[in-house]
Amino acid sequence: MTQKRSFMRALTTVFALTGMMAGVLAGCGGNNTGESSGTTAPAGSSEAPAATAAAVQKVNFSIVSARPGDEAFYKEQMDIFMKSNPDVKVTVIANPTEQYNNALQLSFAANEGPDLFFIEGGQPQARTVYDNKWAEPLDSYMDDAFQARFPEGAFSRTSQTRVNGEIIGVPVRDPRFDKVRLLYYNKAILEKYGYSEPPKTHSEFVEAATKITKEGKGQVYGFAMMGKAPAVFGLSVSGLGSGLDGGVIGYEGNTIINLKTGLFSSKSATPVVEILRQLNAQKIVAPGWENWDTAQMHQQFAAGRVAMFIGAAWQAEEIRKLNEGMDMGIAAAPVPDAGRKGYRDTPTIAEPRYAMSSQSKVKDAAWKVLDFLGSEAFERANYEYAKELVLMPAAMEGIEMSADMQQIVKVMDETIRMAPAVNTNNQNYDQFSKSISDSMPKPKIQEVFLKAVMSNEDPVPLAEEYDTKANKVIDEQIKIANDGGITFTRDDLKYPDWDPMQNYIIE
C-alpha cells in the first residue's frame, strides 16, 4: 500500500467498436515484421535518417474514437513519432466507443490483435485484458526514469495501472477528469426565468427544471438526459446521486456496492431515479431524450433548447465547438436537500490507457510508441487537443486554462474523494470480479433504472428485487471462488472504518 498524500499534493499543484469491426482489426493484426519504405530524409532535414526497408517495423495501434477529432489527433501524433523513429510505421485504427471492446475481443480470439490498444472501460476492462492475457506486462520495459515522469504512486501496488501486481498499461489522464459529473447549464436561460445561479439541491433543481419547461412552452426545456444507452443515462444517476448517503460506489456501473456493509445496494440510488421518473412523467424532460446520444445532447444544449443536463467533463469542449460564445455554466450537480452525505468516488491515482499486445511480433517497436505516449510532449499535446487534465503536472505548465476547465477543476475538487477500491482489502477479488459482473441479473441495473424512468415504474421495488438477486450472485461467485482455492469472504468487501466524507488514503 503505497498511495501517499503526496499524490494529492501533486495534483493540487496542477490544478492552480461489433463484428464488422473485427474484420477491420483482423486486417490490421499485429503479426507484421516489416515493409518497403524507399524514402530517405532530405539533406539538412531535422528528421532522423530513414531506415532501410527491411528494418521498418509496422505497429498497428487500435484506438477508441469517442470524438470526431480523435482519429486525426492520433494520426498527427504518430506522424510526429515516426519522424523521430523512421524504423517504425504506426497505423492508427479508430473504432467507435460502443463497438470497440467487442471488436477487440474478436480480434484477439482470431489471434490477430493489434500491437497497441486502448484499455476502454476502467478497472473491469483492465481485468478482462489481463485475465485473457491480451496485454504484455510492462514492468520489464519501464525503468525508474520512465516511471518518474508520472506522479508518485502511478505505478504503485494499489494503482489500477497494475493488475495482480503487473503493470498492464501507460496512463495519461487524471482519472478524476473521467469521474466528475457536472451540471451544465445555460446561464441566459436560467436568468430569463428568474434564476441568478444554478440549483444546488434536488428540490431547487426540480423546481427550476419544471418552471423553465412549463413557461418555455415547447421552445425551451428545463432539463434533458441522454437515454439512448443505459451507460450514458447513468451519468444523470451518478451525478445527482453523488451526494447521497456515503459509502456506496459504482452508481454509474452495474455493480453498486455499499462498502460499509459489503452488500449490493442499487436501492440507495432510487431517490435520484425517482426524481428523474417524476420529471419524465410530468413531461418536464425535453421530448425525444430516450433516443439522444451525447452528440444530440450537445446540439440541443448548444442551440439553447435545453437549460440543464448532467454530463461528463469532456463534453464541455464539444459544446464549445458548436457554440463557442454561448453563456454556458458548469457547476456541481445538485445534492439532497438535507445536504451532502457522500462524494463521487475514485479509487486510484492513475488508470491504464495504452497497452501492448501479448500477440505482438514487434514488441520493441511497440514499446517505442508507448514510450512516446508516456512522454511529457504527448501529454501536453493531449491536453491541448482534448482539454482533459493529464497526470503530468509539467505537461500543463504554461498553458492557459480556459474558464470552463477552471470550473471543471473546481467541481472535481468539490465533488470527488478517493474511496477504497473494492479489492483494497483482498486483491483475490480481481480473480473473480469479472465472473460477478458477468453473472449479474439481466437486464442489468442501469437498464432497470432507465426502463423505470421511461415506463413510469416505482424504482424502489425494482431495486429491492434486483439487490436480492445480485447479492445472491455475489455469494454464489464467492463460493465458486473459494471452491477453486481463492480465499475471499464477504467481509473483504467491508470498510467499516472508512469515512465517506474524507479521502481514503493509505500511507
N, C-alpha and C positions, 0 to 999 in steps of 0.2 A: 504494500500500500504506500504509494509514493506521491499521491496527489498532495500538493502543498499550497499553502496560502500564497506563495509567490506567484502561482499561476494567475490568481485573481488580481494580484497587484500588477502583473504584466499586462493583463487585459484592461485593467482600469486605466493604465497609462495609455494604451492605444485609443481608448475612447475619449480622449480630450479632443420499348419496341414490341408478335404472334407468329404464326407460322410463316407468313410470307417473308418476314424479315429474316427467318432462319436461313433462307437461301442467300440473302444478302450477306449475312455474316459468314456462311459456309464458303461463299465465293471469295471471301477475303480472309480465309483461315490463316493460322499462324505457323504454317509449315514452309515458309519462304526462306530461302537462304541467299538469294542474290538476283540481280537483274542487270540488263545492259544499261549503261549510262551514256557514254560517248561525249560528255560535256567536260569542259575544263574551265576553271576560273580565268577571267580575263587578266591580262597583265595589269598590275597595280591594284587589283581588287583586294578589298579587306576580307573577302570570304576565304575560308580555309581551302587549301588545294583540293581539287576534285579527286575522289577515289577512283581507282581503276574499276572497270565494270564488274570484274569478278568479286571485288571487295565490298561492293554496295549491298547492304542487307536491308530487306524490306520488313517494316514493322507496321502491322495493322492495329489501329487504335479505335476501339469502339466507344463512342460517347453517347450520352443522353442529350437529345435536342429538346430542351424544355422551352426555349425561346427562339424566335425567328433568327436571331443573330448568332446562336451558339455554334453552329457548324462553321460559319465563316470565321468566327473568332478563333476556334481551334485550328482551322487550316492556316490562318495567318500566323499563329504562334508556332505551328510545326514548320512553316516556311522559315521562320526566324531560327528555329533549332537546326534545321538542315543546312542553313548557310554556314553554320559553325561545325556541323557534323555531316560532311558530304558523303561519308561512308554509310549513312543511314537514310533510308527513304521511308517516310511515315505516310501512311494512307489513313485519313480520318473517315470513319464510318459512323454517320449520325442516325440515331433511331429515336422515334417519339417516346416520351416517357412511358406512356401506357402500354407500349409493346416491348420495351427494352428488355426486361428481365426474362420474359418468355423466350424471346429470340436468343438471348444469351444462353439460356438453359439448353435450347435445341442445338445451338452451335457446339457447345461442349459435349453434348450427348453424341454428336456426329464426329467428335474428335477434331473439330475444325474451329476451335475457339480463337478469338483474336489474341494478338500478343499482349496488348494492353487493353484494359477496360475499366469503366466506371463501376464502382460499387454503389448501386442506387437502391435505397430503401433502409438506410440506417443499420442498426445492430442486427436485426433479424436477417437482412440480406448478407451482411458480413459473415454471419454464422453459416448461412447457406453456402456462400462462396467457399468458406473454409472446409465445411463438412464434405462438400462434393469434390474437394481437392482441386478446385479450379485455379486457386491463387498460389503463386510461388511465394513461400515465406521470404521476406526481405531482410531478415536480420543480418545475413552474411554480406549484404550489399551496402547496408547503411553503416558508415563509420561514425565516430564521435563528431567529426566536423559537420557531417550532413545533419545529424540529429540536433546539433547545437544551433542550426538555423531556426528551429521552432521553439516555442515556449517550453520551459521546463515541464516535464511530465507528459508531453505529447506522445511519447512512446513508452510511458511507464507501464507497470504491470496492470494497473487498473484502467489504462486508457483503452478506448474502443478501437484504437489502431491495432491492438493485439487481440487475437482470439486464441484461447488455450495457450497463452504465453508467447505466441509467434506474431511478428508484425506482418500484416497482410496488405497494407496499403499506405500510400502517402496522403496526408491530409492537406487541405487547402483553406477551407473556410472555417471561421469561428462558428462552432455548432449552434451557438445561441442565435445567430442570424437565421438559421433554418427553423429554429424552435419558436421564435417570437411570433405571436399572433396579435395583429394590430387592428384598431378601429380606424378605418379610412372614412373620412367624412368630407363633404363639400361645405366649406365654410359659408359660401354665399347662400346656399340653400338653407342652411341652418339659421343664418341671420335673417333671411327673408321671412321665416316662420317663427321668429322670436327667440332664437337661441344664440346667445353670445359665446357659448362654449359647448364642447361635446358632452354627451351624457356620461356620468361617472358611475351610476348604479343601474341595476337591472330595471328598476321602476322608471327611472328617468329615461332610459333607452326605449322602453316600450311606449312611454308617453310621447316622446319626440317622434318616433317612427310612425305612430298612429296619427298624430296631428298632421304631420307632413303629407302622409298618403291621403288622408281624408280631404285636406284642404288643397292638395295638389291636383285633385280631380282628373287623374289619369295622365297628367303631364309630367309629374314627378312623384316618386315613391320614396317613402322614408327609409326603407331597408330592402336588401336583397341578399340572396345566398347563391352559392354555386352548387347546384344539385345534380349535375349530370353524372358525377361519380361519387359514390359514398365517401371515398377518402377525402375528396376536396370539400364535400359537405361538412366533413369532420372539422374543418378549420373553424367554422362558426361555433361548433360544440366546444372545442378545446379553448377557443378564445374567450367566449363568455363563461366557460367553466373553470378557467384558471384560478379564479378567486374562491371557488367552492371549498368545502371542508378539506383541509390539507391532508396529505398522506397518501393521496391516490395518484398514480402515474398511468400514463398511456391513454388519456382521454381521446386522443386522435387516432389511436390504433385499434386493434381488435383484441388486445389483451390488457384490460383495465384492471390493475392490481392495487389494492389498498395495502401499502407496505406496513401500516400499523397493525393490521390483522392477518395479513398474508392471504386474504381472500379476493377472488374476482369480484369486482364491485361496479358493474355498469349502472346500478341503481343510483349511485352517487352523482351521476351526470344528468339524471332525469329532470332536476329543476330547470336546467337550461333547455333541454329538449322540449319541455312543456312550454316554455316561453316561445320557442320557435313554432311549435304546433299551434299555439293560440294566435300568434301573428299571422300564420298562413291561413288558418280557419277564418279569420276575420278579414282576409284579403288585404292585409297591410303590406305583405311582401310583394315586390314587383312581379307581375304575371310572367310566366314562362321560365321562372328561375329554375324549375325542375330540370330543364334541359341546358342550363347555362354551364359552360366551362369557364376557365379563367379568362380566356380571350374575350368571351362575350360579356363577362362582368366588367372587364376593363373598358370595353366600348360603351356600355351603358353608363358606367360611372363617369367616364371622361366626357360623355355627351351631356351630362347634367340631368340625367333621368333618374338617378338613384342618389339619395342623400348619404347613406351609410352602408358599409359592409365590413365583414371581418375577413382579413386576409393575411397573407404571408408578406415578409419584408421585401422579397424580390419584386413584388407586384407594383411597388411604388415607381420603379424605373419604367415599367411597361406602360403605366398610366401616363407618365410624363411624355413618353414618346407619342402618345395620341393627343395629348393636350398639355403642352408644356406650361402654359400660363394659367392653368386652372387653379382656383383658390382651394387647394387640397390640404386638409388637415390630417395629421396622424397622431393618434392617442392610444393610451392603454384601453383595452376592452373593458366595458363596464363590469363592476363586481357586484356581488349580492348586496342587497340593501343593508344588511347587518354588518357589512364590511368584509374586507379581505381576510380569508382564513387559510389561504394556500397560494401557491405560485405555479406558473408553468415550470415544469421540471426539465433539467438537463443533467445527465449523469456523467459527462466526460468533458475533458478539455479539448479533445480532438477526435475526429472521426475519419476512418479510412475512406479515401475518394478514388485514387488511381491505383489499380492493382496490375501485377504482372501475371500472365497466364502460365500455369504449370505446363501447358502443352506447347508453349513457345519453343521454337528451334533457334531463336535468335535472342537469347536472354541477355547477353551482354549489350546488344544494341538496344533492347527494350529498357534495360536499366539506364542507359544514357538518356533516354527520353524521360524516364521517371526522375532522374537527377535534375533535368531541366524543369520538370513540372514541380519539383520541390525547391526551386530556386526563388530568391527574392525578386528577381526580374519577372518571373512568370506570375508570382503572387501579386506583384504591383500591376501587371497588365490585366490580371483577372479582376482586381479591384476596380481599375479604371473602366473596364468593359461592363462588368456585371453589377457594379456598385454593391457588391456583397463584401462584408467585412471578412478579411483574411486573417490567418493566425499570426503571421509575422508582423510585429509592430513596425519594423523598419520599412516594410514594403508600402506602408501607407503614409510614411513621413513626407511632409511637403506637399501632399495632395489636399487641396481644399475640400473639406467635407460639405456636401450640399445640406441645405436646411432640412430636406427630407431625411437624409442619413443621420444628421444630428438628432432629429426627433426619434428615429428608429433606435438609435443607441440609448437615448434616454428611456424609451419604453422597455428596451431589453433590461436595463439596469433596474427598472421599477417592477418588472413583472416576472423575471426569471430567477430561480435559485437552483443551485446544484443539489440534486437529490440522489439517494443511493441508487445505483443500478440494481436491477433485480438479482444479479449474480454476485453482488459485492460480498455477501456472507459466504457463498459457496459457489465457486465457478463451475462445479459439476453441472450446474443448471444449464450451462451452454451446450452440454452434450445431448440434452433432450428438449430444449426450449422450442426448437422447430417442430418437434412432434406435438407439443402442446398447441402451438399456433395452428398447425395443420389440422389438428383434431377438434378445434373449436366448433361448436354447433353452427349449422348452416340454416338460414342465412346468417352471416356474421353480424356482430353487434352494430357496426356502423350502418349496415343495410337495414337492420331492425329500426334503428333510430330514424333513418331517412324515410322509411315506409310509415312510421308512426306520424311523422310531420305531414307527409303527403296525403295520408288517408285519414288524418284526424283521429288517431287512436291514442288512448292514455298510455304514455310510455312506461309508467311505473310497473303495472303487472307484467308488461312485456320484458322489462329489465329484470324483474324478480325471477321470472321463469328462466330467462337466459342465464342469470347468475347461478341458479341451481344447477343447470346443465353444465355450465362452464367449470364450476368448482368440482363437479363430478369428473369431468375430463382431466382436470389438473391432478386430482387424487389418483385416477387410473394411470396417468402417464408417470407420476412419481413411482407408483408400484411397479410398473413395467421397467422403469429405470433401475429401481432397487433390485428387481429380479435379475436384471442384466449386470449387476455388480456395481452400479453407480450409487454412491452414497448421497442421499438428499432427503430432507424432510420438509414438511410444511413450515416448520419453524424457521427454516433457512430463508423464507420469504418475508420474515417479520423483522422490522426495525423499530422496536418499541421505544428506544431512547432518542429517535430522530425527532427533531423539532422542525416540522414542515415550514415554519416561518423563518428558518435560518438556513444558510448554505451548509450542506453536508460535505465537509472536507476532512479527509483522513490524512493526518501528518505522516 
